[in-house]
Amino acid sequence: MSSRSTRILYGAAIFLGAFLLFAVEPMAAKQLLPALGGSSAVWITCLVFFQVALLLGYLYAHALGRLPRTRAAGWLHIVLLTVGVAMLAFAARPDLTGAFTHPLTAIFGALTLTIGLPFLLLASTSPLLQLWLARAEQGGVPWRLFALSNAGSLLALLLYPSVIETHLALSRQRIAWAWGFAFYAILCSVLAWRARIGQAPAAKPEKANTPPTPLRSRLLWFLLPAAGATQLCAVTGHLSQNIAAIPLLWILPLAVYLLTFIVAFETPRLYRRWVVVRLLVILLASLGYMLSKTDVSLPILVGIGFFLVEMFLACLFCHAETYALRPSNAGESTLFYLLIAAGGAAGTLFIGIICPLVFDANYDIALAFLATAALALVVTWGSGWGPRLLWSAATAGMLALAIMLHIVYARSALVEIRNFYGSLRVKQSHWPPQALTVRTLLHGTIEHGTQWFAPDFRRTPTTYYAEDSGIGLALRLCCQGRARNIGVVGLGAGTLAAYGEAGDRIRFYEINPAVEPIAENVFSYLRESPAQIAITPGDARLSLAAEPPQHFDVLAIDAFSGDAIPMHLLTTQAMQIYQRHLAPGGILAFHLSNQYVDLPPEVEKLAEAAGMEARVVESSPNDGRGEYRATWVLVTQNAQFLSQPEVAAASLPIRDRPGLRAWTDDASSLLPLLNWRIPGLR
């Protein structure tokens, strides 16, 4: 086979392997969401798994590459590829509800059982095949193939939300991916067979005396990618927690991350350190300003774009400087990639696992930029006193920012706690004056309930739950003259307990174990309600599926992951569960207040599929009573309720979106529902 044909074959295998590697990431994470509450932490934990698996793949490539070119090495790779194909053909989807006691172990266990070995083999593709090709051609390391690998990864990420997710159901995605892996296994087996029968190349004289790479450079092979990975994880967490836990917002930061690898390894001449470091300093200062404005909402394109641009510059700096320190001989190439992967795993482990365990609040972005600034100081130290002073000041500024955030969060916070499901904070103030004392529960930057403690307002529902809101109308007018049976998905501060009266029964469903003690002890809605209150821990959909019919007069769907309801609560399968728990004439109330996603048209499609009617109720803000603008969609078969004058007057037609279909667990996409308009301040 000619040298050109050989390179094409190797390039095709590397490109396909990278495409499959990153196509399976959002697919596998999306598959886990229904069983784990739809939290953005699911993706962050998946990202940690993927980085650890990537490290293991690179470690496997490094170990295999160091073996003599014997038949055993080639046969080992062929056997593992065969086992990987068999694993996809016969593996069953694991039960996440009983086999694992914590979401972290559930995610790692599920991904290991379903895609573990295939993912590891795909991860090893780029460094292993680059080494084999270098040996076959007895030349230097073909670094451009690493850029080709990242191009395949980037293409998969771009196609997933725009084409794959919108046109293929999840079950078909899994089937198509399995066939793609089978083809990849055949292609790589051919290359492994050729490598198996090859002879070890003689060392070139000019390479024989090449000194090993200095220890400082090897440390930076690890530390620079680690800083880039902290950027990726922190920015992804911020976007998905404060906007929505959707594949689109997982993919954009990862795509930017890969793009910086492509630029750094394919077109290193485009990188100009003096330009990048100056822009990065400006963005660090801008970041500090942005983080201090927690009460201001930006248009989605501006908010996402700002963080993606700064992440691009920071990761480009890290990856371009890593490439500049690359080894000069092929023998160290797998170690180079191994330390890059180790740094990536360490960065995601720090943000995704360690930070939630160590810190009570979310300082992830500030810490990521502190790490970047500190490494920039190390890398540019030899460039003179100007860069030294610049990055010393930047590092000190980032450290001051992290300390300032801690002080600001703690100054008005009664409670700060962080776990797998995110960071919770209760802040207290005395404004407005008529409220005397105001306590607000925040999940990230999103409000999940507020209570005014003045006697006239203590039992008054505030924020999105006012009496003229959709849920207010449903609770006041559903069962006039008799006690009510109410279900609420999502506890928050327990605000809806303010509607409880003697004889009523209210059952809350809450997945985050940290929320219940806050609602019971810091707020008084629950303990002062005359109604009979019950709280069921765990994911609401799983809990409702396991319970006998509850005969709810009103079932409120008010669970938020970030600024949107988790998608697994808005599917036809979820609607079937809700309907089973409704009393005759019962009402489903969906809380859809959201800055970025237009969900009412989708809920209307779900209602039509279930044989029910949907009405949207938009209530106006009232600063004098702490009431916000709120969007609720009421879904019911109760024509008498919908015809009541107060309900009819408050209802609005739902704007249709052409081509929209009712979501299922197998097929859903938020891309057609995104709002690109400028939201108002909250």
Residue pairs with C-beta under 8 A, 6 or more apart in sequence:
1 9
3 137
6 133
6 136
6 137
7 133
7 142
9 187
9 190
9 191
10 129
10 132
10 133
10 145
10 191
11 145
11 148
12 187
13 125
13 129
13 184
13 187
13 188
13 191
14 125
14 126
14 129
14 130
14 145
14 148
14 149
14 152
15 148
15 149
15 151
15 152
16 152
16 180
16 183
16 184
16 187
17 122
17 125
17 126
17 149
17 152
17 184
17 188
18 122
18 125
18 126
18 148
18 149
18 150
18 151
18 152
18 153
18 156
19 152
19 153
19 155
19 156
19 180
20 122
20 156
20 177
20 180
20 181
20 184
21 119
21 122
21 123
21 125
21 153
21 156
22 152
22 153
22 154
22 156
22 157
22 254
22 258
23 156
23 159
23 160
23 164
23 177
23 180
24 115
24 118
24 119
24 177
25 46
25 47
25 50
25 254
26 157
26 160
26 161
26 165
26 247
26 250
26 251
27 160
27 164
27 170
27 173
27 174
27 177
28 46
28 111
28 114
28 115
29 42
29 43
29 46
29 247
29 250
30 165
30 170
30 247
31 93
31 170
31 174
32 42
32 46
32 96
32 106
32 107
32 110
32 111
33 42
33 245
33 566
33 567
33 568
34 541
34 568
34 665
35 96
35 97
35 106
35 539
35 542
36 42
36 96
36 103
36 106
36 107
36 539
37 103
37 421
37 511
37 539
37 559
37 561
37 566
38 245
38 559
38 561
38 565
38 566
38 567
38 568
38 569
39 103
39 245
39 420
39 421
39 422
39 511
39 561
39 566
40 237
40 240
40 241
40 245
40 422
40 561
40 562
41 103
41 356
41 420
41 421
41 422
42 103
42 107
42 245
43 236
43 240
43 245
43 250
44 233
44 236
44 237
44 240
44 348
44 351
44 352
45 103
45 104
45 107
45 108
45 352
45 353
45 420
46 107
46 111
47 232
47 233
47 236
47 250
47 254
47 348
47 352
48 233
48 345
48 348
48 349
48 352
48 353
49 107
49 108
49 111
49 112
50 119
51 229
51 341
51 344
51 345
51 347
51 348
51 349
52 345
52 348
52 349
53 111
53 116
53 119
53 120
53 123
54 123
54 341
54 344
54 345
55 338
55 341
55 342
55 344
55 345
56 120
56 123
57 119
57 120
57 121
57 122
57 123
57 124
57 125
57 341
58 123
58 124
58 127
58 334
58 337
58 338
58 340
58 341
58 342
59 338
59 341
60 120
60 121
60 124
60 128
61 124
61 127
61 128
61 131
61 334
61 337
61 338
62 127
62 334
62 335
62 337
62 338
64 73
64 76
64 77
64 124
64 128
65 127
65 128
65 131
65 132
65 334
66 334
67 73
68 200
69 135
69 195
69 196
69 198
69 199
69 200
70 196
71 196
71 197
73 195
73 196
74 192
74 193
74 195
74 196
74 197
75 196
77 128
77 188
77 189
77 192
78 189
78 192
78 193
78 196
80 117
80 121
81 121
81 185
81 188
81 189
81 192
82 185
82 189
83 117
84 117
84 118
84 121
84 181
84 185
85 118
85 181
85 182
85 185
87 116
87 117
87 118
88 115
88 118
88 178
88 181
88 182
89 178
91 113
91 114
93 114
94 109
94 110
94 113
94 114
96 106
96 110
97 542
99 106
99 109
100 106
100 109
100 110
102 420
103 420
104 353
104 420
111 119
118 181
121 185
121 188
122 181
122 184
123 341
125 149
125 188
126 145
126 146
126 149
126 337
127 333
127 334
127 337
127 338
128 334
129 145
129 188
129 191
130 141
130 142
130 143
130 145
130 146
130 333
131 141
131 330
131 333
131 334
132 191
132 195
133 142
133 145
134 140
134 141
134 142
134 330
134 333
135 195
135 198
135 200
135 201
135 330
136 194
136 195
136 198
138 201
138 202
138 204
139 330
140 329
140 330
141 326
141 327
141 329
141 330
141 333
143 265
143 323
143 326
144 265
144 266
146 261
146 265
146 337
147 261
147 262
147 265
147 266
148 266
150 258
150 259
150 261
150 262
150 265
151 262
151 266
153 258
154 255
154 258
154 259
154 262
157 251
157 254
157 255
157 258
158 251
158 255
160 247
160 251
161 247
161 248
161 251
161 669
161 671
162 671
164 173
165 173
165 247
165 669
165 671
166 669
166 671
166 672
168 176
168 667
169 664
169 666
169 667
170 665
170 666
170 667
171 666
207 329
207 330
210 328
210 329
212 332
213 325
213 327
213 328
213 332
217 325
218 335
218 339
220 321
220 322
220 325
220 375
220 378
220 379
221 322
221 325
221 336
221 339
221 340
221 343
222 339
222 340
222 342
222 343
222 346
223 343
223 375
223 378
224 318
224 319
224 321
224 322
224 343
224 375
224 379
225 318
225 319
225 322
225 339
225 340
225 341
225 343
225 344
225 347
226 343
226 344
226 346
226 347
226 350
226 371
227 314
227 318
227 343
227 347
227 368
227 371
227 372
227 375
228 257
228 260
228 314
228 315
228 318
228 319
228 343
228 344
228 347
229 343
229 344
229 345
229 346
229 347
229 348
229 351
230 347
230 348
230 350
230 351
230 364
230 367
230 368
230 371
230 372
231 257
231 311
231 314
231 315
231 318
231 347
231 368
231 369
231 372
232 253
232 254
232 257
232 311
232 315
232 347
232 348
233 347
233 348
233 350
233 351
233 352
233 364
233 368
234 351
234 364
234 365
234 367
234 368
235 253
235 307
235 308
235 311
235 365
235 368
236 249
236 250
236 253
236 254
237 351
237 352
237 362
237 364
238 307
238 364
238 365
238 444
239 249
239 252
239 253
239 304
239 307
240 246
240 249
240 250
240 562
241 362
241 422
241 443
241 444
241 446
241 561
241 562
242 444
242 445
242 446
242 562
242 563
243 249
243 300
243 303
243 304
243 562
243 563
243 564
243 595
243 596
244 561
244 562
244 563
244 564
244 594
244 596
244 597
244 670
245 561
245 562
245 564
245 566
245 567
246 564
246 567
246 670
248 670
248 671
248 674
249 304
252 304
252 308
253 307
253 308
253 311
256 308
256 311
256 312
256 315
257 311
257 315
259 312
260 312
260 315
260 316
260 318
260 319
260 320
261 319
263 270
263 271
263 316
263 319
263 320
264 271
264 316
264 319
264 320
264 322
264 323
265 319
265 323
268 320
268 323
268 324
271 316
271 320
273 317
273 320
273 321
273 380
276 313
276 316
276 317
276 320
277 317
277 376
277 380
277 387
277 390
277 391
279 313
280 310
280 313
280 314
280 317
280 372
280 376
281 390
281 394
283 309
283 310
283 313
283 314
284 310
284 369
284 373
284 394
284 397
284 398
285 397
286 306
286 310
287 310
287 365
287 369
287 401
288 397
288 401
290 306
291 365
291 366
291 401
291 405
292 408
294 445
295 681
295 682
296 681
297 303
297 595
297 679
297 680
297 681
297 682
298 306
299 676
299 677
299 678
299 679
300 595
300 596
300 674
300 675
300 676
300 679
301 676
307 365
314 368
314 369
314 372
317 372
317 376
318 372
318 375
321 379
322 340
326 336
327 333
327 335
327 336
351 364
351 367
351 368
355 362
355 363
355 364
355 367
355 418
356 418
356 419
356 420
356 423
359 418
360 416
360 417
360 418
360 423
361 405
361 406
361 409
361 410
361 413
361 416
361 418
361 423
361 425
362 418
362 422
362 423
362 444
363 402
363 405
363 406
366 398
366 401
366 402
366 405
367 402
369 398
369 401
370 395
370 398
370 399
370 401
370 402
373 391
373 394
373 395
373 397
373 398
374 395
374 398
376 391
376 394
376 395
377 388
377 391
377 392
377 394
377 395
380 387
380 388
380 391
381 387
381 388
409 416
409 425
410 416
412 427
412 428
412 429
413 425
413 426
413 427
413 428
414 426
414 427
414 428
414 439
414 522
415 424
415 425
415 426
415 518
415 522
416 423
416 424
416 425
417 423
417 424
417 425
417 514
417 518
418 424
419 512
419 513
419 514
421 511
421 512
421 514
422 443
422 444
422 512
423 443
423 444
424 441
424 442
424 443
424 512
424 514
424 515
424 518
425 441
425 442
426 439
426 440
426 441
426 442
426 518
426 522
427 439
427 440
427 442
428 437
428 438
428 439
428 440
429 437
429 438
429 440
430 436
430 437
430 438
431 438
432 438
432 623
432 624
432 626
434 452
434 454
434 456
434 457
434 624
435 452
435 453
435 454
435 457
435 626
436 452
436 453
436 454
437 452
437 453
437 454
438 450
438 451
438 452
438 453
438 626
439 450
439 451
439 453
439 493
439 522
439 523
440 447
440 449
440 450
441 447
441 448
441 449
441 450
441 492
441 493
441 515
441 518
441 519
441 522
441 523
442 448
443 560
443 562
444 562
446 560
446 562
446 563
447 463
447 682
448 492
448 493
448 560
449 463
449 492
449 493
449 494
449 495
449 519
449 523
450 462
450 463
450 493
450 495
450 626
451 458
451 462
451 493
451 495
451 523
451 524
451 525
452 458
452 460
452 462
452 626
453 524
457 625
457 626
458 524
458 528
459 498
459 525
459 528
459 529
460 498
460 625
460 626
461 467
461 472
461 495
461 496
461 498
461 499
462 495
462 625
462 626
462 627
463 495
463 626
463 627
463 628
463 630
464 471
464 591
464 593
464 628
464 630
465 471
465 472
465 495
465 496
465 498
465 630
466 472
466 619
466 622
466 625
466 627
466 630
467 476
468 619
468 620
468 650
469 617
469 619
469 627
469 630
469 632
470 589
470 591
470 616
470 617
470 619
470 630
470 631
470 632
470 633
470 634
470 650
471 496
471 554
471 556
471 558
471 589
471 591
471 632
472 499
472 619
473 617
473 634
473 646
473 647
473 650
474 554
474 556
474 587
474 589
474 632
474 634
474 641
475 484
475 486
475 496
475 499
475 554
476 499
477 641
477 644
477 646
477 647
478 484
478 553
478 554
478 586
478 587
478 638
478 641
479 553
483 501
483 502
483 503
483 504
483 505
484 501
484 504
484 505
484 553
484 554
485 504
485 505
485 550
485 551
485 552
485 553
485 583
486 496
486 499
486 500
486 504
486 505
486 506
486 507
486 531
486 552
486 553
486 554
486 555
486 556
487 506
487 507
487 509
487 550
487 552
487 554
487 555
487 556
487 581
488 496
488 506
488 507
488 508
488 509
488 555
488 556
488 558
489 509
489 540
489 555
489 556
489 557
489 558
489 559
489 569
490 508
490 509
490 510
490 540
490 556
490 557
490 558
490 559
490 560
491 508
491 509
491 510
491 515
491 516
491 519
491 535
492 515
492 519
492 558
493 518
493 519
493 523
493 525
494 508
494 519
494 520
494 523
494 525
494 526
494 529
495 525
496 506
496 525
496 556
496 558
497 506
497 525
497 526
497 529
497 531
497 533
498 525
498 529
500 506
500 529
500 530
500 531
500 533
501 530
501 531
502 530
502 531
503 531
504 530
504 531
504 532
505 531
505 532
505 534
506 529
506 531
506 532
506 533
506 534
507 534
507 535
507 536
507 550
507 552
508 533
508 534
508 535
508 536
509 535
509 536
509 538
509 539
509 540
509 543
509 544
509 559
510 516
510 535
510 536
510 537
510 540
511 537
511 538
511 539
511 540
511 559
513 537
516 535
516 537
519 525
519 526
520 526
520 527
526 533
536 543
540 559
540 569
541 568
541 569
541 574
541 577
544 550
544 577
544 578
544 580
544 581
545 577
547 581
549 580
549 581
550 581
551 581
551 582
551 583
551 586
552 581
552 582
552 583
552 586
553 583
553 585
553 586
553 587
554 586
554 587
554 589
555 578
555 581
555 582
555 586
555 587
555 588
555 589
556 589
556 591
557 565
557 569
557 570
557 578
557 588
557 589
557 590
557 591
558 589
558 591
559 565
559 566
559 569
560 566
560 591
563 594
563 595
563 596
564 594
564 596
564 597
564 599
564 670
565 590
565 591
565 592
565 599
567 663
567 668
567 670
568 574
568 665
570 590
570 599
570 602
570 603
570 606
570 663
570 668
571 606
571 662
571 663
571 664
571 665
571 668
572 606
572 609
572 610
572 662
572 663
572 664
573 664
573 665
575 588
575 606
575 607
575 609
575 610
576 610
578 588
579 610
579 612
582 588
585 636
585 637
585 638
585 640
585 641
586 636
586 638
587 634
587 635
587 636
587 638
587 641
588 612
588 634
588 635
588 636
589 632
589 633
589 634
589 635
590 599
590 603
590 632
590 633
590 634
590 635
591 630
591 631
591 632
592 599
592 600
592 603
592 616
592 631
592 632
592 633
593 628
593 629
593 630
593 631
593 632
594 631
595 675
595 679
595 682
596 674
596 675
596 679
597 670
597 673
597 674
597 675
598 655
598 657
598 673
598 674
598 675
599 633
599 673
600 614
600 616
600 631
600 633
600 654
600 655
601 654
601 655
601 656
601 657
601 660
601 673
602 660
602 662
602 663
602 673
603 614
603 633
603 635
603 654
604 614
604 633
604 654
604 656
605 660
605 661
605 662
605 663
606 614
606 635
606 662
606 663
607 613
607 614
607 635
608 614
608 662
609 662
610 635
611 637
612 635
612 636
612 637
613 635
613 636
613 637
613 639
613 642
614 633
614 634
614 635
614 654
615 633
615 634
615 642
615 647
615 651
615 652
615 654
616 631
616 632
616 633
616 634
616 651
616 652
616 653
616 654
617 631
617 632
617 633
617 634
617 647
617 650
617 651
617 652
618 629
618 630
618 631
618 652
619 627
619 629
619 630
619 632
619 650
620 627
620 629
621 627
621 628
621 629
628 682
629 680
633 654
634 642
634 647
634 651
636 642
641 647
642 648
642 651
657 672
657 673
659 672
660 672
660 673
661 667
